[in-house]
Amino acid sequence: MAETNTSEVIVLHDIPPYMKVYSDGRIDRLVATETTAAGLDSQTGVFSKDILILPETAVSARLYHPNPDSPKKLPLLIYFHGGAFLIASAAEPKYHAMLNLLAKQAQIIVVSVDYRLAPENPLPAAYDDSWAALQWAAGGGAGEPWLTELADFDRVFLAGDSAGANICHQMAIKNLRLQEFKISGFVMVHPYFWGEDPIGVEAESPVFKSVVDNWWRFVCPSDLGCDDPLINPFAGGEDFPALARSYGFLVCVAGNDILRERGRLYYKALMEEKGKAEYLETPEEDHVFHIFDPSCENAKNLINKCAEFINSK
């Protein structure tokens, strides 16, 4: 009688299009696994370098400066990349290319945070890392000269796309409560917000709605599901009115993005609370299109809008 093979490796979690998790503990990330080195970017002339900022957790950041030989102090932008809390990094080539362009266009110093990813480090690890990186950067970067000598700490901004914009919201809430840092504004590009009940076009795509539901439940398996305040900013949002009136926001959405309804609602809620918010909607574009092709005309317009928002404060 043949023996039964009880050690067969099976897929425990299939999270399209991001990853597969196997019964032997192996994790296959299917996209955004590439990396590129820091250094001088030949197209923009922007310099970048990598810094380990939290040795105990191996959290690092990639710093960008358009001209580190100049003594002029520049605004400081702390950036959180997207990827559903599951994929990508500060060294991912598409993010690297986009941030080189943004650093040049806005003439800013950028600290791009490489926070820990789920499922190896489930939430709230990404939020904890991001807050610690904000403390590090806004506190002078432990003597990092690009920050201590060249950054204007009266003009500190936070920005992110998708999950990174979600992180921005959580950083705004935490700073509102603690009043630890002076922050001039937040740039929220295609924010990753969600909820249990579908709104707008979400109701027309129940299959896609369930896919996005599962993304969140995988990285944050809470009893509240997609109405956890970490993903739904209006669930238990007693801080929202004060948040709207305390900071300036730029909210960007894409016309073909399944998340667009949430971004529109976020902007509308800011304005209803008499907040200081600006808005950019790009028709006929999909989620984080500017990351996939930062050289296209619509991406240039988005990057220019971000630069204008930063330099207007």
C-alpha positions in Angstrom: 0.0 0.0 0.0 1.5 3.4 -1.0 2.2 5.8 1.7 0.2 9.0 1.8 2.3 12.1 1.3 1.4 14.3 4.2 4.1 16.9 3.5 2.7 18.3 0.3 3.2 22.1 0.1 -0.1 23.9 -0.5 -1.0 27.6 -1.0 -2.5 28.9 2.2 -3.1 32.4 1.1 -3.5 33.6 -2.5 -3.5 37.5 -2.5 -3.7 38.5 -6.1 -1.9 40.2 -7.7 0.6 40.6 -4.8 1.7 37.3 -3.3 1.2 33.7 -2.4 1.8 32.2 1.0 2.6 28.5 1.2 2.1 25.9 4.0 5.9 25.5 4.4 6.2 29.2 5.4 7.5 30.4 2.1 6.2 33.7 0.7 6.3 34.6 -3.0 5.9 38.3 -3.7 4.8 38.4 -7.3 5.3 42.1 -8.1 7.4 45.1 -7.1 10.4 43.0 -5.9 13.0 44.8 -7.9 15.5 47.2 -6.4 17.8 49.9 -7.7 20.9 51.4 -6.0 20.9 54.9 -4.6 23.3 57.5 -6.1 23.4 60.3 -8.6 20.4 60.2 -11.0 21.7 61.1 -14.5 18.3 62.4 -15.8 17.5 64.8 -12.9 20.8 65.4 -11.2 19.3 64.5 -7.9 21.5 62.7 -5.3 20.2 59.9 -3.1 21.6 57.7 -0.4 20.4 55.0 2.0 20.4 55.3 5.8 19.7 52.7 8.4 17.5 54.6 10.9 16.2 51.8 13.3 18.8 49.1 13.8 16.6 47.1 16.1 14.0 46.6 13.3 16.3 47.1 10.3 14.0 50.0 9.1 15.8 52.3 6.7 15.2 55.3 4.5 16.3 56.6 1.1 17.2 60.3 1.2 17.0 62.5 -1.9 18.6 66.0 -2.4 18.6 68.0 -5.6 21.8 69.7 -4.7 23.6 68.8 -1.4 26.5 71.2 -2.2 24.1 74.2 -1.9 23.8 75.7 1.6 20.2 76.7 1.0 17.7 75.1 3.3 14.9 73.2 1.6 11.5 71.9 2.6 11.5 68.4 4.0 9.2 65.7 2.6 8.7 62.4 4.4 7.4 59.9 1.9 5.6 56.5 2.5 5.4 54.2 -0.5 2.3 52.2 -1.4 1.8 48.5 -2.1 -1.2 47.5 0.1 1.3 47.0 3.1 2.5 43.9 1.3 4.9 44.8 -1.4 7.4 47.4 -2.7 10.2 49.3 -0.9 12.0 52.6 -0.9 14.5 51.1 -3.4 11.9 49.9 -5.9 12.9 51.4 -9.3 9.6 53.0 -10.1 9.4 54.8 -6.8 13.0 55.8 -7.1 12.4 57.3 -10.5 9.3 59.2 -9.4 10.9 60.6 -6.2 13.9 61.8 -8.2 11.5 63.8 -10.4 9.6 65.1 -7.4 12.7 66.2 -5.5 13.9 68.1 -8.6 10.6 69.6 -9.5 9.8 70.8 -5.9 13.4 71.4 -4.9 12.9 69.5 -1.7 14.7 67.0 0.5 12.9 63.6 0.5 13.1 60.9 3.2 11.5 57.8 1.6 10.7 55.4 4.5 11.3 51.6 4.0 8.8 50.3 6.6 8.3 46.6 7.4 5.8 44.7 5.3 3.0 42.2 6.1 2.5 39.3 6.5 6.0 38.8 8.1 5.3 42.0 10.1 1.5 42.5 10.3 0.0 45.8 11.1 0.5 48.0 13.1 4.2 47.4 12.3 4.1 49.7 9.2 2.5 52.5 11.3 5.0 52.0 14.2 7.9 52.2 11.8 6.5 55.2 10.0 6.0 57.1 13.3 9.6 56.2 14.4 10.9 57.4 11.0 9.0 60.7 11.4 10.6 61.1 14.8 14.0 60.3 13.4 13.7 62.7 10.4 11.9 65.6 12.2 14.4 65.3 15.0 17.4 65.9 12.7 18.1 62.4 11.6 20.6 61.6 14.4 23.0 64.1 13.0 22.5 63.3 9.3 23.9 66.5 7.6 21.3 66.6 4.8 18.8 67.1 7.5 20.6 69.0 10.3 22.3 71.4 7.9 20.1 71.6 4.8 16.5 70.9 5.9 14.0 73.6 6.8 12.1 72.2 9.7 9.5 75.0 9.5 8.4 73.3 6.3 7.9 69.6 6.9 5.4 67.7 4.8 4.2 64.1 4.7 3.2 62.3 1.5 2.3 58.9 0.2 0.4 57.0 -2.3 -2.2 54.3 -1.7 -1.1 52.5 1.5 1.4 55.3 2.0 -1.4 57.9 1.9 -3.3 55.7 4.5 -0.1 55.9 6.6 -0.1 59.7 6.2 -3.6 59.9 7.6 -2.6 57.8 10.6 0.4 59.9 11.2 -1.8 63.0 11.1 -4.2 61.5 13.7 -1.3 60.6 16.0 0.4 63.9 15.7 -2.9 65.7 16.3 -3.2 63.8 19.6 0.4 64.2 20.7 1.3 67.6 19.2 4.9 66.4 18.7 5.8 67.9 15.4 5.0 71.0 13.3 3.7 69.6 10.0 2.9 72.0 7.2 0.7 69.7 5.1 -0.1 66.2 3.8 -0.1 65.0 0.2 -2.5 62.1 -0.2 -2.2 60.4 -3.6 -4.9 57.8 -4.4 -5.4 57.0 -0.7 -6.1 53.4 0.3 -9.2 53.8 2.4 -12.1 51.3 2.4 -15.2 50.2 4.3 -17.6 47.3 4.8 -20.4 48.9 2.9 -19.8 49.7 -0.8 -20.2 53.3 -2.0 -20.6 54.6 -5.5 -19.1 52.4 -8.2 -17.9 49.9 -5.6 -21.4 48.5 -5.6 -21.1 47.8 -9.3 -18.1 45.6 -8.8 -18.9 43.1 -6.1 -16.1 40.7 -7.1 -13.5 43.4 -7.0 -15.0 44.7 -3.8 -14.4 41.3 -2.2 -10.8 41.2 -3.5 -10.0 44.6 -1.8 -11.8 43.4 1.3 -9.5 40.4 1.5 -6.4 42.5 1.0 -7.2 44.4 4.1 -8.3 41.4 6.2 -5.1 39.7 5.3 -2.8 42.5 6.6 -5.1 43.4 9.5 -7.2 40.6 10.7 -9.3 42.6 13.2 -12.9 42.0 14.4 -13.8 45.3 12.8 -12.9 44.2 9.3 -13.0 46.9 6.7 -14.6 49.3 9.2 -11.5 49.3 11.3 -10.5 53.0 11.7 -7.1 52.1 10.3 -8.7 51.6 6.9 -12.0 53.6 7.2 -11.2 57.1 8.4 -14.8 57.8 9.2 -15.3 54.8 11.5 -15.1 56.2 15.0 -13.6 59.3 13.5 -14.1 61.7 16.4 -10.7 63.2 15.5 -11.7 64.1 11.9 -13.1 67.6 12.5 -10.0 68.7 14.4 -7.8 67.0 11.8 -9.4 68.9 8.9 -8.9 72.2 10.6 -5.4 71.6 11.8 -3.5 70.7 8.6 -3.4 71.5 4.9 -4.2 68.6 2.5 -3.7 67.8 -1.1 -6.0 64.9 -2.1 -5.4 63.3 -5.5 -7.6 60.6 -7.1 -7.6 58.8 -10.5 -10.8 58.5 -12.5 -10.5 54.8 -13.2 -9.3 53.8 -9.7 -11.6 51.6 -7.6 -10.5 53.6 -4.6 -11.6 56.9 -6.1 -14.9 57.1 -4.3 -13.0 57.0 -0.9 -10.6 59.7 -2.0 -13.5 62.0 -3.1 -15.3 61.3 0.1 -12.2 62.2 2.2 -11.7 65.5 0.4 -15.5 66.3 0.7 -15.4 65.6 4.4 -12.3 67.8 4.8 -14.1 70.7 3.1 -17.3 70.1 5.1 -15.3 70.6 8.2 -14.0 73.9 6.8 -10.6 72.3 6.2 -7.7 73.6 4.1 -7.7 71.1 1.3 -6.9 71.0 -2.4 -8.0 68.4 -4.9 -6.7 66.9 -8.1 -8.6 64.3 -10.1 -7.0 62.8 -13.2 -9.7 61.4 -15.5 -9.2 58.1 -17.4 -6.2 57.0 -15.3 -5.8 54.1 -12.9 -4.5 53.6 -9.4 -0.9 55.1 -9.0 -0.5 55.6 -12.7 2.3 58.1 -11.9 4.4 55.4 -10.3 4.2 53.1 -13.3 5.0 55.9 -15.8 6.2 59.1 -14.1 7.2 60.6 -17.5 3.7 60.6 -19.0 1.9 63.9 -19.3 -0.7 63.2 -16.6 2.0 62.1 -14.2 4.0 65.3 -14.8 0.8 67.3 -14.0 0.3 65.3 -10.8 4.0 65.8 -9.7 3.8 69.5 -10.6 0.7 69.8 -8.5 2.4 68.2 -5.5 5.4 70.5 -6.0 3.1 73.5 -6.1 1.3 72.5 -3.0 4.6 72.0 -1.0 6.0 75.3 -2.2 2.9 77.3 -1.6 3.0 76.7 2.2 
